[in-house]
C-alpha cells in the first residue's frame, strides 16, 4: 500500500484497535483523520504519535450515531483535505445487559453507534471518494457476537449482525463507484472496552484456554486483517466479513 497523498478516516481511532489501525496506515504514508467522542487528551496524544511518522493528522470530535454530526465531520474532511480514500468504521459502543433489562434508550444508542453510523458514514464517504476518480475502500469492525450468543450481549450482537448485513449491501451498490466494502470480525480482545464487561475475567480465561491458535486475539491481529482488506491484494474480496479469532468460533 502506498498512501502518499491519500487520506484515511478512522472512527474511534484514539485507542485500542482503532489506534493500532491508524498506526499501520501512518506507516503506509496515509494522512489521517482521527475521529473521537470524548477524550481530547487521548486524541491529542494519539495525533502526536502519528505525526511523528511524518503524516498529517486531523482530529474530529463527533458522535457518529448522530447523522447531523456525521455530515459535519465529512464536510470538515472535505475542507481540510478535499478527498477521502479510506474509511475504517471502527467506533463502537453499546449497553451490556440481560435481554429482559434492555430499555429503548439502550437499544437506540447501541444501534446508532454500531449500525446506523456505517450507513450514513458510507454515504458521505462515497461522495468524497468519487472526487478523486480513484474510488476508495471501507472496512468496518464487527465481533463474533453477530453470529454467536454471549452473555449480556443482545443489543451489541444484533447491532453487529446489522453491520455485517449492511456491509454486503454497500459492497454491491458501491462497487460501480470503485469502492470496496468489507468487515473484520474479531474474537475476544483485551481492550479498554472489555473492562466494561461484567464477566471480563471469565471471557479472558475461557478464550485463552480454548483458542486453537494457542493464544488470544490481539489488537495487532485485527489491524493486520484490516490492512489486508484495504490493500490491492484483496481486490476481489467484496462484502465479506473476515473472522480473526484464532479458530475459537469453529468449536461447539
C-alpha positions in Angstrom: 0.0 0.0 0.0 1.2 3.5 -0.9 -0.7 6.1 1.0 1.3 9.1 -0.1 -1.1 11.9 -1.0 -4.1 9.9 0.2 -6.4 10.3 3.2 -7.9 7.8 5.6 -10.5 8.3 8.3 -10.6 6.1 11.4 -13.6 6.5 13.6 -12.9 5.8 17.2 -9.2 5.9 16.3 -7.6 7.2 19.5 -7.3 3.9 21.4 -7.3 0.1 21.1 -7.9 -1.5 17.8 -8.6 1.9 16.0 -5.4 3.3 17.2 -3.5 0.2 16.0 -5.1 0.6 12.6 -4.2 4.3 12.5 -0.6 3.5 13.2 -0.4 1.0 10.3 -2.0 3.4 7.9 0.5 6.1 9.0 3.3 3.6 8.3 2.0 3.4 4.8 2.1 7.2 4.4 -1.6 8.0 4.7 -2.7 11.3 6.1 -5.2 10.7 8.8 -8.5 12.0 10.1 -9.0 10.6 13.6 -12.5 10.7 15.0 -13.2 10.6 18.7 -16.1 11.2 21.0 -14.9 12.3 24.5 -11.3 12.1 25.5 -9.5 15.1 23.9 -6.3 14.4 25.8 -6.0 10.8 24.5 -6.8 12.1 21.0 -4.0 14.7 21.1 -1.6 12.1 22.4 -2.5 9.7 19.5 -2.1 12.6 17.0 1.3 13.3 18.3 2.4 9.7 18.0 1.1 9.5 14.4 2.6 12.9 13.3 6.0 11.6 14.5 5.7 9.2 11.5 5.7 12.1 9.1 2.0 12.2 8.2 -0.6 14.9 8.7 -3.2 14.2 11.3 -6.6 16.0 11.8 -8.7 15.3 14.8 -12.5 15.5 14.6 -14.8 15.2 17.7 -18.1 13.8 16.6 -20.8 11.3 17.8 -21.1 9.1 14.8 -24.5 8.0 16.0 -25.8 11.4 15.1 -26.4 11.9 11.3 -26.0 15.7 11.6 -22.6 15.3 13.2 -21.6 12.8 10.6 -22.4 15.3 7.8 -20.4 18.0 9.6 -17.4 15.7 10.1 -17.3 14.9 6.3 -17.7 18.5 5.4 -14.7 19.2 7.6 -12.7 16.5 5.9 -13.6 18.0 2.5 -12.4 21.4 3.6 -9.2 20.2 5.1 -8.1 17.6 2.5 -10.5 17.7 -0.4 -10.6 13.9 -0.7 -11.0 10.7 1.2 -9.6 7.3 0.2 -10.3 5.0 3.1 -13.0 4.8 5.8 -12.3 2.5 8.7 -15.6 2.3 10.6 -14.3 1.3 14.0 -16.1 3.4 16.6 -18.4 1.2 18.7 -20.4 1.3 21.9 -23.3 -0.5 23.5 -25.2 -1.4 26.6 -24.3 -4.7 28.2 -27.4 -6.0 30.0 -29.5 -9.1 30.0 -32.2 -9.1 27.3 -35.0 -8.6 29.8 -33.3 -5.5 31.3 -32.8 -3.6 28.0 -34.6 -0.3 27.6 -35.4 1.5 24.4 -32.7 4.1 25.1 -30.1 1.3 25.4 -31.2 -0.3 22.1 -31.3 3.1 20.2 -27.8 4.1 21.5 -26.2 0.8 20.6 -27.8 0.6 17.1 -27.0 4.2 16.3 -23.3 3.9 17.1 -22.7 0.4 15.8 -25.0 0.1 12.8 -26.6 3.4 11.7 -23.2 5.1 11.7 -21.9 2.8 9.0 -24.8 3.6 6.6 -24.5 7.3 6.9 -20.7 7.5 7.1 -20.5 5.3 4.0 -22.9 7.6 2.1 -20.8 10.7 2.9 -17.5 8.8 2.4 -18.7 7.6 -1.1 -19.3 11.2 -2.1 -15.7 12.2 -1.2 -14.2 9.1 -2.7 -15.7 9.9 -6.1 -14.0 13.3 -6.2 -10.5 11.8 -6.9 -11.8 9.4 -9.5 -9.9 6.6 -7.9 -12.7 5.2 -5.7 -12.0 4.0 -2.2 -12.2 1.4 0.4 -14.5 0.9 3.5 -13.7 -1.6 6.3 -15.8 -2.0 9.4 -15.1 -3.8 12.7 -17.5 -6.4 13.9 -17.5 -9.1 16.5 -18.4 -12.8 17.0 -21.5 -11.7 18.9 -23.0 -11.1 15.4 -23.2 -14.9 14.9 -22.8 -16.3 18.5 -24.7 -15.6 21.7 -22.8 -14.1 24.5 -24.0 -13.2 28.0 -25.4 -9.6 28.3 -24.5 -9.0 24.6 -28.0 -8.9 23.0 -28.0 -5.3 21.8 -24.4 -5.2 20.7 -24.6 -8.6 19.0 -27.7 -7.6 17.0 -26.1 -4.3 16.0 -23.0 -6.1 14.7 -25.2 -8.5 12.7 -26.9 -5.5 11.1 -23.4 -4.0 10.4 -22.4 -7.2 8.6 -25.6 -7.3 6.5 -25.1 -3.7 5.6 -21.6 -4.4 4.6 -22.9 -6.8 1.9 -25.4 -4.3 0.6 -22.9 -1.5 0.5 -20.4 -3.7 -1.3 -22.8 -4.3 -4.2 -24.2 -0.8 -4.5 -20.9 1.0 -4.2 -18.9 -1.3 -6.5 -19.8 0.7 -9.6 -18.2 3.7 -7.9 -15.0 1.7 -7.5 -15.5 1.5 -3.7 -14.8 -1.8 -2.0 -16.6 -2.7 1.3 -15.7 -5.4 3.8 -15.6 -6.1 7.5 -13.3 -7.8 10.1 -14.8 -9.7 13.0 -12.7 -10.4 16.0 -12.7 -12.8 18.9 -12.2 -11.6 22.4 -9.6 -8.9 22.6 -8.4 -7.5 25.9 -9.0 -3.8 25.1 -10.4 -0.9 27.3 -13.8 -1.8 26.0 -13.7 -5.2 27.6 -13.3 -3.7 31.0 -17.0 -2.8 30.9 -18.0 -6.5 30.6 -19.2 -7.8 33.9 -17.8 -11.2 33.0 -14.5 -9.9 31.7 -12.3 -12.3 33.6 -14.4 -15.3 32.6 -14.2 -14.3 28.9 -10.4 -13.8 29.1 -9.7 -17.1 30.8 -12.1 -19.0 28.5 -10.8 -17.5 25.3 -7.2 -18.0 26.2 -7.6 -21.7 27.1 -9.9 -22.7 24.2 -8.4 -20.8 21.2 -6.9 -23.4 18.8 -4.2 -20.9 17.8 -2.8 -21.1 21.4 -3.3 -17.5 22.4 -5.9 -14.8 22.4 -6.5 -12.4 19.5 -4.6 -9.2 19.9 -5.2 -5.7 18.5 -2.4 -6.2 16.1 -4.1 -9.2 14.6 -7.2 -7.3 13.7 -5.2 -4.3 12.5 -3.3 -6.6 10.1 -6.6 -8.0 8.8 -7.9 -4.6 8.1 -4.8 -3.6 6.3 -5.1 -6.7 4.1 -8.7 -5.8 3.2 -7.6 -2.2 2.4 -4.8 -3.5 0.1 -4.9 -4.3 -3.6 -4.2 -7.9 -2.7 -7.8 -8.2 -1.6 -9.3 -6.6 -4.7 -11.7 -9.4 -5.4 -12.9 -9.7 -1.8 -16.3 -7.9 -1.6 -18.9 -7.7 1.1 -17.2 -10.3 3.3 -16.7 -10.4 7.0 -13.2 -11.8 7.7 -13.2 -13.7 11.1 -10.0 -13.3 13.0 -10.4 -15.3 16.2 -7.6 -18.0 16.2 -10.2 -20.6 15.4 -12.4 -20.4 18.5 -15.6 -19.9 16.6 -15.1 -23.3 15.0 -15.6 -25.0 18.3 -19.1 -26.0 19.5 
